Amino acid sequence: MFRATSRGSLVAARNPSEQGKPGRYTSSMADFFISHSHQDKVIARRIARRLGAYGITAWLDERELRLGETLGATLERRIRESSSVLVIATAAATRSKWVHREVTFARRLDPAPPIWPIFVEDVTSHPILSDYVGLDVVDLHRFETAVLRIAEEALGTPLPPPDKTWLATSLTALTLEEPALALLIEDCLEGDGILERHRGSISSVPFHNLDYAVGALYDVAESGDALKVVNAATVLFKRCGAGTYVLARHVASGAAGDTLWEALSDLLPPNTLDAAIDLLATPQSRDDRALAAFLSANGDALNARQRQSLVRMTTHPARGPSGFGSRAAFEALRIAPDSDDLRALWEWWINSGLFDGLREGSSSTPEVIASHVAAGLQDPSSSPAWPAIAKCLAEHVGRLAASNDRASVETAVHHVMVAADAGLPFLDDMIQECADAPDCDAWVGWTDSTELSIYIQCFMYAAQTDRNWARASAEYASMWEARQERLRQAAIP
């Protein structure tokens, strides 16, 4: 049993032998019969434990050996009295004569209860299951969400809060089956979080028991301890994929902080990639840092469907380049080099001036775009979109230089300077765009045209030669002052 701590952590008040009784509800609000192969009893128990926290009785026959060839009066009565029959749909279930008999008996009743297969494995085409629309949890990271859907079907939405005492009791019972889970509970409720020396033992607990335990512990813990459970979930997710429910709840709360980045920034087990993408797609997240880190660490392991999902996530709704936005788009273009949407996003950012650094508080500067374009152009295996993006940048610099706005002209020169420092291969195009600006129509009659012509001349020469910007600045100041002096002398009678 859990025991109270000095910080008032939740304690269980019920004995594990009370499993099967409703929690804080006075009576069962729904009744499910769980049909399963004895090989899947861990999964069946998990469902019963989570549903029980909402006052829903989920009955399962745990006997592995049965006498006779009929279901027996108890099983028949349980099925008749159930509001629905849940079938743990696995290959083992399709081979189980008892699952066949339970489902056949249920479908022959009048009225027959709804039959819901929970497809833990892809057995949708099996004759005993093919007539039913069930829940797809082949990706086990979505299992807890699927069980909550079952609860919602019984109770409606939104679900009431789960009974914490029930969950605490179920965790106590589970530690009898999996002693390593006691370490997880102690570390999170009485310590400072999951300890390094305990991680191996905890991670070795079978997935369903570990994933349920982390989720139940999160729902049981008080606010301070809940953060420790979240931190434990990030560790376990990276190691074995457990804890998705906890991470999703925490992200949805809007208080994620660095949680997603911590969970997704390492190379993940292949079977957790879809779950990671689901976490990144949580509407409240929009975590560009986590997205960039995930793409960098796991991009090479993604399949075509996953790549397309991440391209869409990066481009819809459109994000800006500030913060880690441009880094995320850079990594996305690395995994989807032929994406027209990503190329269009970069060009929209450039043409909108989002890399000009002119907006107050902007972290997207000419240096940022130059570094990305340089990396994209210099990597032989990079996207073929980078030459087009580079051309777009050169044309944008030309438009800035050809305006009759002093700040825009200075920004164009700044772009050329950082392009020269980065050694960009399209530097000559940018220099030419700036050098042609004084001859454009917008400069005719412009008060600053003469001064800025000198400014462009000095800095374009430096860009083509030694990139000595201090000397260019001194030459510009000297040449402009000399011109001003000549004008003053000419004005003296």
C-alpha positions as CSV (number, residue, x, y, z in Angstrom):
1,M,0.0,0.0,0.0
2,F,1.1,3.6,-0.5
3,R,1.9,5.4,2.7
4,A,1.4,9.1,3.5
5,T,4.5,11.3,3.3
6,S,5.3,14.4,5.1
7,R,4.3,16.3,2.0
8,G,0.8,14.8,2.0
9,S,1.1,12.5,-1.1
10,L,-2.0,10.6,-1.9
11,V,-2.4,7.3,0.0
12,A,-4.5,4.3,-0.9
13,A,-7.3,3.5,1.5
14,R,-8.3,0.2,0.0
15,N,-6.9,-3.3,0.1
16,P,-5.8,-4.8,-3.3
17,S,-8.3,-7.6,-2.7
18,E,-11.1,-5.0,-3.3
19,Q,-10.2,-4.9,-7.1
20,G,-13.5,-5.2,-9.0
21,K,-15.5,-2.9,-6.7
22,P,-16.5,0.6,-7.9
23,G,-14.5,3.5,-6.7
24,R,-16.2,6.6,-5.2
25,Y,-19.4,5.7,-7.2
26,T,-22.1,4.0,-5.1
27,S,-22.9,1.5,-7.9
28,S,-21.7,0.5,-11.3
29,M,-22.7,2.9,-14.0
30,A,-21.9,0.5,-16.8
31,D,-21.0,-3.1,-17.2
32,F,-18.6,-4.6,-19.7
33,F,-17.7,-8.2,-20.3
34,I,-14.1,-8.6,-21.5
35,S,-13.5,-11.5,-23.8
36,H,-9.9,-12.4,-24.1
37,S,-7.4,-15.2,-24.5
38,H,-5.6,-16.1,-21.3
39,Q,-2.4,-15.0,-23.1
40,D,-3.7,-11.4,-23.1
41,K,-4.8,-11.3,-19.4
42,V,-2.4,-8.4,-18.7
43,I,-4.1,-6.3,-21.3
44,A,-7.6,-7.3,-20.0
45,R,-6.6,-6.4,-16.4
46,R,-5.3,-3.0,-17.6
47,I,-8.6,-2.1,-19.2
48,A,-10.6,-3.2,-16.1
49,R,-8.3,-1.2,-13.8
50,R,-8.7,2.0,-15.8
51,L,-12.4,1.7,-16.4
52,G,-12.9,0.9,-12.7
53,A,-11.5,4.4,-11.8
54,Y,-14.7,5.8,-13.4
55,G,-17.0,3.4,-11.6
56,I,-17.4,1.1,-14.6
57,T,-17.4,-2.6,-13.9
58,A,-15.4,-4.6,-16.4
59,W,-15.7,-8.3,-15.8
60,L,-13.2,-10.9,-17.0
61,D,-12.9,-14.6,-16.4
62,E,-9.3,-15.2,-15.3
63,R,-9.5,-19.0,-15.3
64,E,-7.1,-20.5,-17.8
65,L,-8.5,-24.0,-17.7
66,R,-12.3,-24.6,-17.8
67,L,-14.2,-27.9,-17.5
68,G,-16.7,-28.9,-20.1
69,E,-17.4,-27.6,-23.5
70,T,-20.1,-25.0,-22.7
71,L,-19.7,-21.5,-21.3
72,G,-21.3,-22.2,-18.0
73,A,-24.1,-20.4,-16.2
74,T,-21.9,-17.7,-14.7
75,L,-20.3,-16.6,-18.0
76,E,-23.7,-16.7,-19.8
77,R,-25.2,-14.5,-17.1
78,R,-22.3,-12.1,-17.2
79,I,-22.6,-11.7,-20.9
80,R,-26.4,-11.2,-20.7
81,E,-26.1,-8.6,-18.1
82,S,-23.3,-6.6,-19.8
83,S,-24.0,-3.4,-21.7
84,S,-21.2,-4.3,-24.2
85,V,-18.7,-7.0,-24.9
86,L,-15.1,-5.9,-25.3
87,V,-12.9,-8.4,-27.3
88,I,-9.1,-8.2,-26.9
89,A,-8.5,-8.8,-30.6
90,T,-5.2,-10.5,-31.0
91,A,-3.9,-13.6,-32.9
92,A,-4.2,-15.5,-29.6
93,A,-7.8,-14.5,-29.3
94,T,-8.6,-15.7,-32.8
95,R,-7.2,-19.1,-31.8
96,S,-9.1,-19.3,-28.5
97,K,-12.2,-21.5,-28.5
98,W,-13.5,-19.6,-25.5
99,V,-13.3,-16.2,-27.2
100,H,-15.2,-17.8,-30.1
101,R,-17.9,-19.2,-27.8
102,E,-18.3,-16.0,-25.9
103,V,-18.6,-13.8,-29.0
104,T,-21.0,-16.3,-30.6
105,F,-23.1,-16.5,-27.5
106,A,-23.3,-12.7,-27.3
107,R,-24.2,-12.2,-31.0
108,R,-27.1,-14.7,-30.7
109,L,-28.8,-12.9,-27.8
110,D,-31.9,-10.9,-28.4
111,P,-31.2,-8.1,-28.1
112,A,-27.5,-8.7,-28.7
113,P,-25.1,-6.4,-26.8
114,P,-22.7,-4.3,-28.8
115,I,-19.4,-6.1,-29.5
116,W,-16.3,-3.9,-29.6
117,P,-13.1,-5.5,-30.7
118,I,-10.0,-3.7,-29.4
119,F,-7.5,-4.5,-32.1
120,V,-4.2,-4.9,-30.4
121,E,-3.0,-6.8,-33.4
122,D,-4.1,-6.6,-37.0
123,V,-6.7,-9.3,-37.1
124,T,-9.5,-7.2,-38.5
125,S,-10.1,-9.7,-41.4
126,H,-10.7,-12.7,-39.1
127,P,-14.3,-14.0,-39.5
128,I,-15.2,-13.7,-35.9
129,L,-14.2,-10.0,-35.9
130,S,-14.7,-8.7,-39.5
131,D,-18.3,-7.6,-39.0
132,Y,-17.4,-5.1,-36.2
133,V,-15.9,-1.7,-36.1
134,G,-13.5,-1.6,-33.3
135,L,-10.7,0.4,-31.8
136,D,-7.3,0.3,-33.5
137,V,-4.6,0.2,-30.8
138,V,-2.0,-1.7,-32.9
139,D,0.1,1.3,-31.9
140,L,0.1,0.5,-28.2
141,H,1.0,4.1,-27.3
142,R,-2.6,5.0,-28.1
143,F,-4.0,2.4,-25.8
144,E,-4.9,4.6,-22.8
145,T,-6.7,7.0,-25.1
146,A,-8.7,4.1,-26.5
147,V,-9.8,2.9,-23.1
148,L,-10.9,6.4,-22.2
149,R,-13.0,6.4,-25.4
150,I,-14.7,3.3,-24.1
151,A,-15.4,5.1,-20.8
152,E,-16.9,8.0,-22.7
153,E,-19.2,5.7,-24.6
154,A,-20.5,4.5,-21.2
155,L,-20.6,7.8,-19.3
156,G,-20.6,10.5,-21.9
157,T,-18.2,13.5,-22.2
158,P,-16.5,15.0,-20.4
159,L,-15.5,12.2,-18.2
160,P,-15.7,12.8,-14.5
161,P,-12.3,12.9,-12.7
162,P,-11.0,9.3,-12.0
163,D,-11.2,8.0,-8.5
164,K,-7.8,8.5,-7.0
165,T,-8.3,6.0,-4.3
166,W,-9.2,3.4,-6.8
167,L,-6.1,4.2,-8.9
168,A,-3.9,4.1,-5.9
169,T,-5.3,0.7,-4.9
170,S,-4.8,-0.6,-8.4
171,L,-1.2,0.5,-8.3
172,T,-0.6,-1.3,-5.0
173,A,-2.0,-4.5,-6.5
174,L,0.1,-4.0,-9.6
175,T,3.3,-3.8,-7.5
176,L,2.6,-7.3,-6.3
177,E,2.8,-8.4,-9.9
178,E,5.7,-6.1,-10.9
179,P,7.8,-5.3,-7.8
180,A,10.0,-2.9,-9.9
181,L,7.0,-0.5,-10.1
182,A,7.4,0.1,-6.4
183,L,10.6,1.9,-7.3
184,L,8.8,4.2,-9.7
185,I,6.1,5.0,-7.2
186,E,8.6,5.7,-4.4
187,D,10.9,7.8,-6.6
188,C,8.0,10.0,-7.8
189,L,5.9,10.3,-4.6
190,E,8.7,10.3,-1.9
191,G,11.9,11.2,-3.8
192,D,13.0,13.7,-6.3
193,G,12.1,11.8,-9.4
194,I,13.1,8.5,-11.1
195,L,16.7,7.7,-10.1
196,E,19.3,6.7,-12.6
197,R,20.0,3.4,-10.9
198,H,16.4,2.5,-11.0
199,R,15.7,3.3,-14.7
200,G,16.9,-0.1,-16.1
201,S,14.7,-2.1,-13.7
202,I,11.6,0.1,-14.2
203,S,12.0,0.1,-18.0
204,S,12.1,-3.7,-18.0
205,V,8.5,-3.9,-16.7
206,P,6.2,-5.2,-19.5
207,F,4.8,-2.3,-21.5
208,H,1.1,-2.5,-20.6
209,N,1.8,-2.7,-16.8
210,L,4.4,0.1,-17.0
211,D,2.4,2.4,-19.2
212,Y,-0.7,2.0,-17.0
213,A,1.3,2.6,-13.9
214,V,2.8,5.8,-15.1
215,G,-0.6,7.1,-16.2
216,A,-2.3,6.1,-13.0
217,L,0.5,7.6,-11.0
218,Y,0.1,10.9,-12.8
219,D,-3.6,11.0,-12.1
220,V,-2.9,10.1,-8.4
221,A,-0.1,12.5,-7.7
222,E,-0.5,16.0,-6.2
223,S,0.7,18.9,-8.4
224,G,4.3,18.9,-7.2
225,D,4.7,15.2,-7.5
226,A,2.9,15.2,-10.9
227,L,5.8,17.1,-12.4
228,K,8.1,14.3,-11.2
229,V,5.9,11.8,-12.9
230,V,6.1,13.8,-16.1
231,N,9.9,13.8,-15.9
232,A,9.7,10.0,-15.3
233,A,7.5,9.7,-18.4
234,T,10.0,11.6,-20.6
235,V,12.7,9.1,-19.5
236,L,10.6,6.0,-20.0
237,F,9.2,7.3,-23.3
238,K,12.8,7.6,-24.7
239,R,13.7,4.1,-23.3
240,C,10.7,2.0,-24.1
241,G,7.8,4.2,-25.3
242,A,5.8,4.2,-22.0
243,G,4.2,7.4,-20.7
244,T,2.5,8.8,-23.8
245,Y,-0.7,9.5,-21.9
246,V,1.1,11.5,-19.3
247,L,3.1,13.5,-21.8
248,A,-0.1,14.2,-23.9
249,R,-2.0,15.3,-20.8
250,H,0.9,17.6,-19.7
251,V,1.3,19.1,-23.1
252,A,-2.4,19.7,-23.4
253,S,-2.4,21.5,-20.1
254,G,-0.3,24.3,-21.7
255,A,2.4,23.9,-19.1
256,A,4.8,21.7,-21.1
257,G,7.9,23.9,-20.9
258,D,10.8,21.8,-22.1
259,T,8.9,18.5,-21.7
260,L,8.5,17.7,-25.4
261,W,12.0,18.7,-26.2
262,E,13.3,16.5,-23.4
263,A,11.2,13.6,-24.6
264,L,11.8,13.8,-28.3
265,S,15.4,15.1,-28.8
266,D,17.1,11.7,-28.8
267,L,17.0,8.8,-31.2
268,L,13.8,7.0,-30.3
269,P,12.8,3.4,-30.6
270,P,11.2,2.9,-34.1
271,N,7.8,1.9,-32.6
272,T,7.5,5.2,-30.8
273,L,7.8,7.5,-33.8
274,D,4.1,7.8,-34.5
275,A,3.4,8.5,-30.8
276,A,6.1,11.3,-30.9
277,I,4.5,12.8,-34.0
278,D,1.1,12.7,-32.2
279,L,2.6,14.6,-29.3
280,L,4.1,17.2,-31.6
281,A,0.7,17.7,-33.3
282,T,-1.0,18.5,-30.0
283,P,-2.7,21.9,-30.7
284,Q,-1.4,23.4,-27.5
285,S,2.2,22.5,-28.3
286,R,3.5,24.2,-31.5
287,D,6.9,23.5,-30.0
288,D,9.4,24.4,-32.7
289,R,12.4,23.5,-30.6
290,A,11.0,20.0,-30.0
291,L,10.1,19.6,-33.7
292,A,13.5,20.6,-34.8
293,A,15.2,18.3,-32.3
294,F,13.0,15.4,-33.2
295,L,13.6,15.8,-37.0
296,S,17.4,16.2,-36.4
297,A,17.6,13.0,-34.3
298,N,15.0,10.8,-36.0
299,G,14.6,12.2,-39.5
300,D,16.5,9.3,-41.2
301,A,14.3,6.7,-39.5
302,L,11.0,8.1,-40.7
303,N,8.8,6.5,-43.4
304,A,7.1,8.3,-46.2
305,R,3.8,8.7,-44.3
306,Q,5.6,10.1,-41.3
307,R,7.6,12.5,-43.3
308,Q,4.5,13.9,-45.0
309,S,2.8,14.4,-41.6
310,L,5.8,16.4,-40.4
311,V,5.9,18.5,-43.6
312,R,2.3,19.4,-43.1
313,M,2.9,20.1,-39.4
314,T,5.7,22.5,-40.4
315,T,3.8,24.3,-43.0
316,H,0.1,24.3,-41.8
317,P,-0.7,26.5,-40.1
318,A,2.2,28.6,-41.3
319,R,4.8,29.3,-38.6
320,G,7.3,32.1,-38.5
321,P,11.1,31.6,-38.6
322,S,11.7,33.2,-35.1
323,G,13.0,31.1,-32.3
324,F,13.4,27.5,-33.6
325,G,10.9,27.9,-36.5
326,S,13.6,28.2,-39.2
327,R,15.6,25.4,-37.7
328,A,12.5,23.1,-37.8
329,A,11.9,24.1,-41.4
330,F,15.5,23.4,-42.3
331,E,15.4,19.9,-40.8
332,A,12.0,19.3,-42.4
333,L,13.5,20.2,-45.8
334,R,16.3,17.7,-45.1
335,I,13.9,14.8,-44.7
336,A,11.6,16.0,-47.5
337,P,13.9,17.6,-50.0
338,D,11.4,17.7,-52.9
339,S,8.6,19.4,-50.9
340,D,7.1,22.3,-52.8
341,D,5.3,23.4,-49.6
342,L,8.6,23.8,-47.6
343,R,10.3,25.6,-50.5
344,A,7.3,28.0,-50.6
345,L,7.4,28.5,-46.9
346,W,11.1,29.6,-47.0
347,E,10.4,31.9,-50.0
348,W,7.4,33.4,-48.2
349,W,9.5,34.1,-45.1
350,I,12.2,35.8,-47.3
351,N,9.8,37.9,-49.4
352,S,7.9,39.0,-46.3
353,G,11.1,40.4,-44.8
354,L,11.0,38.0,-41.8
355,F,14.8,37.6,-42.0
356,D,15.6,41.3,-42.3
357,G,15.8,41.9,-38.6
358,L,13.9,45.1,-38.9
359,R,11.0,44.2,-36.7
360,E,11.3,45.1,-33.0
361,G,12.4,42.1,-31.0
362,S,13.0,40.0,-34.1
363,S,15.4,37.1,-33.7
364,S,15.3,36.3,-37.5
365,T,18.2,38.2,-39.0
366,P,20.2,38.2,-42.2
367,E,22.7,36.0,-40.3
368,V,20.1,33.4,-39.7
369,I,19.0,33.0,-43.3
370,A,22.6,33.1,-44.5
371,S,23.6,30.3,-42.2
372,H,20.7,28.1,-43.4
373,V,21.3,28.8,-47.1
374,A,25.0,28.2,-46.7
375,A,24.4,24.8,-45.0
376,G,21.8,23.9,-47.6
377,L,23.9,24.7,-50.6
378,Q,27.2,23.2,-49.3
379,D,25.7,19.8,-48.4
380,P,25.8,17.6,-51.5
381,S,22.9,15.5,-50.2
382,S,20.7,18.4,-49.3
383,S,17.5,19.6,-51.0
384,P,17.4,20.8,-54.6
385,A,15.2,23.6,-53.3
386,W,18.1,25.5,-51.8
387,P,19.3,27.1,-55.1
388,A,15.8,28.4,-55.7
389,I,15.7,29.7,-52.1
390,A,19.1,31.4,-52.6
391,K,17.8,33.0,-55.8
392,C,14.7,34.3,-53.9
393,L,17.0,35.8,-51.3
394,A,19.1,37.6,-53.9
395,E,16.0,39.0,-55.6
396,H,14.7,40.1,-52.2
397,V,18.0,41.9,-51.5
398,G,17.6,43.7,-54.9
399,R,14.2,44.9,-54.0
400,L,15.4,46.2,-50.6
401,A,18.3,48.1,-52.3
402,A,16.0,49.5,-55.0
403,S,13.6,51.0,-52.5
404,N,13.8,54.7,-51.5
405,D,14.0,53.7,-47.8
406,R,17.2,54.2,-46.0
407,A,16.7,51.3,-43.5
408,S,15.9,48.9,-46.3
409,V,19.0,49.8,-48.3
410,E,21.1,49.3,-45.2
411,T,19.5,46.0,-44.6
412,A,20.3,44.9,-48.2
413,V,23.9,45.8,-47.6
414,H,23.8,43.8,-44.3
415,H,22.5,40.8,-46.2
416,V,25.4,41.1,-48.7
417,M,27.9,41.4,-45.8
418,V,26.8,38.2,-44.0
419,A,26.5,36.4,-47.4
420,A,30.1,37.3,-48.1
421,D,31.2,36.2,-44.6
422,A,29.4,32.9,-45.1
423,G,31.0,32.3,-48.4
424,L,27.7,31.9,-50.2
425,P,28.1,30.9,-53.9
426,F,25.4,33.4,-55.1
427,L,27.2,36.4,-53.6
428,D,27.9,37.9,-57.0
429,D,24.2,38.0,-57.8
430,M,23.5,39.9,-54.5
431,I,26.3,42.3,-55.2
432,Q,25.0,43.0,-58.6
433,E,21.5,43.6,-57.3
434,C,22.8,46.2,-54.9
435,A,25.2,47.8,-57.4
436,D,22.3,48.3,-59.9
437,A,20.0,50.0,-57.3
438,P,21.2,53.6,-57.7
439,D,20.1,53.5,-61.3
440,C,16.5,52.4,-60.6
441,D,13.5,54.8,-60.9
442,A,12.8,54.9,-57.1
443,W,16.1,56.6,-56.5
444,V,15.5,59.4,-58.9
445,G,15.2,62.6,-56.9
446,W,15.6,60.8,-53.6
447,T,17.3,63.0,-51.0
448,D,19.6,60.2,-49.8
449,S,20.5,58.8,-53.2
450,T,24.0,60.3,-53.4
451,E,25.1,59.3,-49.9
452,L,23.7,55.7,-50.2
453,S,25.3,55.3,-53.6
454,I,28.7,55.9,-51.9
455,Y,27.6,53.6,-49.1
456,I,26.8,50.8,-51.5
457,Q,30.0,51.3,-53.5
458,C,32.2,51.0,-50.5
459,F,30.6,47.9,-49.1
460,M,30.2,46.1,-52.4
461,Y,33.9,46.5,-53.1
462,A,34.7,45.1,-49.7
463,A,32.3,42.2,-50.3
464,Q,34.2,41.3,-53.5
465,T,37.7,41.6,-51.9
466,D,38.8,41.3,-48.4
467,R,35.5,41.7,-46.4
468,N,37.1,44.4,-44.3
469,W,33.9,46.0,-43.1
470,A,35.6,48.5,-40.8
471,R,37.7,49.9,-43.7
472,A,34.6,50.0,-45.9
473,S,32.7,52.0,-43.2
474,A,35.7,54.4,-42.8
475,E,35.9,54.9,-46.5
476,Y,32.2,55.6,-46.8
477,A,32.4,58.2,-44.0
478,S,35.5,59.8,-45.5
479,M,34.1,60.0,-49.0
480,W,30.7,61.3,-47.9
481,E,32.4,63.9,-45.6
482,A,34.6,65.0,-48.5
483,R,31.6,65.5,-50.7
484,Q,29.8,67.5,-48.1
485,E,32.9,69.6,-47.7
486,R,33.0,70.3,-51.4
487,L,29.4,71.4,-51.3
488,R,30.1,73.7,-48.4
489,Q,33.1,75.2,-50.2
490,A,31.0,75.7,-53.4
491,A,28.4,77.5,-51.4
492,I,30.8,80.1,-50.1
493,P,30.7,83.3,-52.2
